[in-house]
Amino acid sequence: MSKELIKYTLQIADNALVIGHRLSEWCGHGPVLEQDIAITNMALDHLGQARNLYQYAASLFNELAPDEQMQLFASTALQNKVAEGKPIDEDDLAYLRDSWDFYNTMLVEMPNNDWAYTIARSFIYDTYNHLFYTKLLSSADESLAAIAEKSLKEVDYHMRWSSEWVIRLGDGTEESTRRMQATINDLWAYSGELMIMNDTDKWALQHNIGTDLEQIRADWKLRTSAVLNEATLQIPADGWMHTGGKNGRHTEHLGYVLAELQFMQRAYPGMAW
């Protein structure tokens, strides 16, 4: 059971870590000072959620037998640590896994490009994330339910912030409307993976740990449609959706994220401040 629970926890944590890193790239580059500070604080919110989840996943990992630990990740750095009989911690899960051991959706690894792109990506994800964490409050896993309860106020703010910016840009100038519509069109094909049930999601649902993502889909469509209509933006037709991120298959963008995120630990293994 622990191996599946670890993977489920990592799916949630990896989404938080990667989008948190993407938002942190705006630090010092926001369009106005107030929003620069706001988006940096939201990046810290995501990183805090990721840390809580990684701590829990690491504790579960350390309870596994060594042979089970060796099977869970393909990362040589982690396998070497297991072979030495050392426990892992949240930093190891963030800095020592390779891209194929990450289970985040492709949406969150998409590059910032411009402010409209960042806003649209956050809006799609934040709307889902609010619904997801609300459902996770009822998880049979007390640790996940507690993390959801602790995170929900932050997630609620994220959703309101990104929704307001979608409306501001969508119903703004001709240029801002054009950019927002183009961005929504580009990112819509990455939205479906958030609510597609993979084997890990199905396992979590069967054990009353996770939630039925198909039920979230209907509420997500209602909320996103309401905001996009108010923003005078066209809602893209649901069609083919990118998938694979939750099963360890990613775009090239994640490689660049991890190269920057993990550089210091990879260059100086085991370093501590």
C-alpha positions as MATLAB code, in Angstrom:
seq = 'MSKELIKYTLQIADNALVIGHRLSEWCGHGPVLEQDIAITNMALDHLGQARNLYQYAASLFNELAPDEQMQLFASTALQNKVAEGKPIDEDDLAYLRDSWDFYNTMLVEMPNNDWAYTIARSFIYDTYNHLFYTKLLSSADESLAAIAEKSLKEVDYHMRWSSEWVIRLGDGTEESTRRMQATINDLWAYSGELMIMNDTDKWALQHNIGTDLEQIRADWKLRTSAVLNEATLQIPADGWMHTGGKNGRHTEHLGYVLAELQFMQRAYPGMAW';
ca = [
       0.000    0.000    0.000;
       2.751    2.462    0.868;
       4.271    2.434   -2.621;
       1.007    3.498   -4.225;
       0.413    6.072   -1.499;
       3.904    7.478   -2.064;
       3.249    7.866   -5.785;
      -0.130    9.499   -5.158;
       1.423   11.943   -2.709;
       4.196   12.721   -5.185;
       1.680   13.497   -7.935;
       0.275   16.268   -5.763;
       3.672   17.427   -4.493;
       5.296   17.541   -7.931;
       2.519   19.748   -9.299;
       3.067   22.147   -6.411;
       6.862   22.172   -6.751;
       6.972   22.713  -10.504;
       4.341   25.436  -10.713;
       5.896   27.061   -7.660;
       9.242   27.148   -9.455;
       7.628   28.567  -12.592;
       5.980   31.369  -10.617;
       9.224   32.087   -8.769;
      10.827   32.913  -12.125;
       8.784   36.133  -12.081;
      10.464   37.355   -8.876;
      11.832   40.802   -9.707;
      10.238   40.754  -13.167;
       6.525   41.339  -12.451;
       4.687   44.037  -14.434;
       4.151   46.160  -11.296;
       5.643   45.906   -7.819;
       2.410   44.802   -6.126;
       1.938   41.886   -8.511;
       5.632   41.002   -8.367;
       5.250   40.548   -4.609;
       1.924   38.715   -4.991;
       3.191   36.137   -7.469;
       6.373   35.570   -5.456;
       4.298   34.900   -2.341;
       2.123   32.465   -4.275;
       5.259   30.669   -5.439;
       6.221   30.305   -1.774;
       2.738   28.947   -1.002;
       3.175   26.220   -3.606;
       6.673   25.386   -2.377;
       5.401   25.154    1.197;
       2.684   22.725    0.115;
       5.248   20.703   -1.818;
       7.524   20.519    1.208;
       4.749   19.198    3.464;
       3.852   16.555    0.909;
       7.474   15.557    0.271;
       8.069   15.189    4.013;
       5.130   12.801    4.193;
       6.239   10.865    1.102;
       9.776   10.570    2.489;
       8.494    9.182    5.781;
       6.489    6.550    3.887;
       9.496    5.708    1.705;
      11.744    5.185    4.708;
       9.283    2.607    6.077;
       9.646    0.402    2.979;
      11.979   -2.573    2.823;
      15.255   -1.808    0.958;
      14.298   -3.963   -2.046;
      11.005   -2.060   -2.404;
      12.835    1.253   -2.109;
      15.187    0.297   -4.944;
      12.218   -0.426   -7.214;
      10.394    2.841   -6.656;
      12.714    5.328   -8.393;
      15.064    4.991  -11.358;
      17.258    7.840  -10.101;
      20.838    6.643   -9.572;
      21.411    9.245   -6.855;
      18.474    7.956   -4.810;
      19.356    4.334   -5.396;
      22.899    4.994   -4.185;
      21.508    6.509   -1.006;
      19.275    3.484   -0.443;
      22.220    1.138   -1.084;
      24.146    2.974    1.640;
      21.275    2.412    4.061;
      20.563    6.120    4.461;
      17.028    7.518    4.948;
      15.803   10.134    2.506;
      14.125   13.454    3.234;
      12.041   16.033    1.363;
      15.108   17.620   -0.214;
      16.137   14.309   -1.753;
      12.737   13.958   -3.415;
      12.973   17.455   -4.872;
      16.646   17.480   -5.877;
      17.706   13.899   -6.596;
      14.932   12.527   -8.785;
      15.244   12.655  -12.562;
      12.426   13.814  -14.831;
      11.059   10.298  -15.400;
      10.537    9.982  -11.631;
       8.383   13.138  -11.529;
       4.585   12.742  -11.743;
       3.372   16.311  -12.284;
       1.016   17.136  -15.135;
       2.451   18.683  -18.280;
       0.451   21.882  -17.742;
       2.495   23.120  -14.785;
       5.826   22.687  -16.579;
       4.804   24.938  -19.470;
       7.105   28.009  -19.699;
       5.992   31.477  -18.579;
       6.417   33.132  -22.002;
       4.582   36.320  -21.006;
       2.248   37.563  -18.280;
      -0.875   36.374  -20.083;
       0.573   32.882  -20.478;
       1.444   32.697  -16.793;
      -2.006   33.926  -15.791;
      -3.811   31.426  -18.033;
      -1.719   28.496  -16.812;
      -2.352   29.471  -13.187;
      -6.066   29.990  -13.803;
      -6.529   26.531  -15.309;
      -4.502   24.895  -12.552;
      -5.792   26.977   -9.625;
      -9.430   26.278  -10.466;
      -8.726   22.560  -10.513;
      -6.521   22.708   -7.422;
      -9.186   24.428   -5.327;
     -11.728   21.754   -6.198;
      -9.171   18.994   -5.630;
      -8.035   20.165   -2.195;
     -11.651   20.670   -1.135;
     -12.335   17.012   -1.942;
      -9.069   15.922   -0.318;
     -10.346   17.218    3.031;
     -12.403   14.013    3.194;
      -9.444   11.712    2.527;
      -9.158    8.612    4.695;
      -5.456    9.452    4.942;
      -5.232   11.845    7.881;
      -1.924   13.348    6.771;
      -3.191   14.248    3.295;
      -6.436   15.610    4.737;
      -4.464   17.782    7.167;
      -2.236   19.139    4.400;
      -5.329   19.925    2.330;
      -6.921   21.785    5.236;
      -3.742   23.773    5.842;
      -3.370   24.635    2.139;
      -6.944   25.459    1.207;
      -6.884   29.136    2.240;
      -3.834   29.682    0.058;
      -5.368   27.775   -2.837;
      -8.582   29.799   -2.547;
      -6.599   33.034   -2.867;
      -4.655   31.679   -5.856;
      -7.896   30.885   -7.689;
      -9.415   34.312   -6.991;
      -6.221   36.098   -8.026;
      -5.755   34.302  -11.339;
      -9.493   34.514  -12.165;
      -9.485   38.284  -11.623;
      -6.454   38.654  -13.889;
      -8.084   36.581  -16.643;
     -11.078   38.923  -16.560;
      -8.877   42.031  -16.436;
      -6.822   40.982  -19.456;
      -9.587   39.267  -21.407;
     -11.963   42.217  -21.112;
      -9.187   44.789  -21.426;
      -7.467   46.259  -24.444;
      -7.513   44.776  -27.916;
      -3.926   43.596  -27.400;
      -4.550   41.997  -23.991;
      -7.689   40.259  -25.293;
      -5.792   38.863  -28.269;
      -2.966   37.570  -26.098;
      -5.268   35.989  -23.522;
      -7.345   34.248  -26.167;
      -4.251   32.893  -27.925;
      -2.874   31.633  -24.623;
      -6.104   29.948  -23.555;
      -6.214   28.267  -26.957;
      -2.637   27.010  -26.527;
      -2.979   25.710  -22.976;
      -6.455   24.195  -23.140;
      -5.095   20.930  -24.558;
      -3.032   20.527  -21.373;
      -5.991   20.994  -19.025;
      -7.540   17.561  -19.492;
      -4.697   15.642  -17.864;
      -5.501   17.247  -14.520;
      -8.768   15.323  -14.416;
      -7.833   12.081  -16.165;
      -7.694    9.143  -13.766;
      -4.483    7.136  -14.065;
      -3.867    3.872  -12.184;
      -2.596    5.716   -9.119;
      -5.687    7.940   -8.974;
      -7.914    4.877   -9.317;
      -6.061    3.116   -6.497;
      -6.420    6.164   -4.251;
     -10.143    6.387   -4.984;
     -10.663    2.681   -4.223;
      -9.018    3.146   -0.818;
     -10.979    6.354   -0.028;
      -7.711    8.292   -0.047;
      -8.176   10.206   -3.274;
     -11.139   11.615   -5.117;
     -12.967   10.951   -8.367;
     -11.425   13.421  -10.791;
     -14.225   12.851  -13.271;
     -16.620   14.425  -10.759;
     -14.312   17.428  -10.427;
     -14.348   17.901  -14.201;
     -17.983   19.097  -14.311;
     -17.454   21.709  -11.573;
     -14.172   22.783  -13.169;
     -15.899   23.393  -16.497;
     -18.632   25.444  -14.836;
     -16.140   27.643  -12.991;
     -13.756   28.165  -15.878;
     -16.621   28.843  -18.277;
     -18.105   31.478  -15.981;
     -14.791   33.345  -15.728;
     -13.986   33.081  -19.435;
     -17.462   34.317  -20.377;
     -17.064   37.328  -18.097;
     -13.649   37.919  -19.661;
     -15.287   37.929  -23.139;
     -13.033   35.031  -24.171;
     -14.034   32.085  -26.319;
     -14.021   28.700  -24.615;
     -12.005   26.214  -26.696;
     -13.773   23.034  -27.730;
     -12.662   19.975  -25.802;
     -10.627   17.793  -28.100;
      -7.428   15.797  -27.955;
      -5.572   16.282  -24.673;
      -1.896   15.890  -23.828;
      -1.279   13.139  -21.276;
       1.654   11.285  -19.777;
       3.049   13.631  -17.151;
       1.387   11.777  -14.274;
       3.063    8.610  -15.521;
       6.530   10.133  -15.805;
       6.474   11.205  -19.477;
       7.120   14.913  -19.845;
       7.841   17.712  -22.283;
      11.357   19.022  -22.737;
      10.428   21.967  -20.519;
      10.623   19.934  -17.316;
      14.245   19.090  -18.057;
      15.130   22.787  -18.082;
      13.198   23.376  -14.862;
      15.053   20.565  -13.088;
      18.428   21.617  -14.496;
      18.014   24.989  -12.801;
      16.249   23.741   -9.683;
      18.675   20.889   -8.960;
      21.953   22.397  -10.141;
      23.460   23.245   -6.750;
      22.693   19.874   -5.181;
      23.919   18.000   -8.245;
      27.115   20.050   -8.448;
      27.856   19.755   -4.720;
      26.228   16.500   -3.534;
      25.170   16.460    0.096;
      25.900   20.137    0.629;
      24.274   21.893    3.594;
      24.088   25.551    4.562;
];
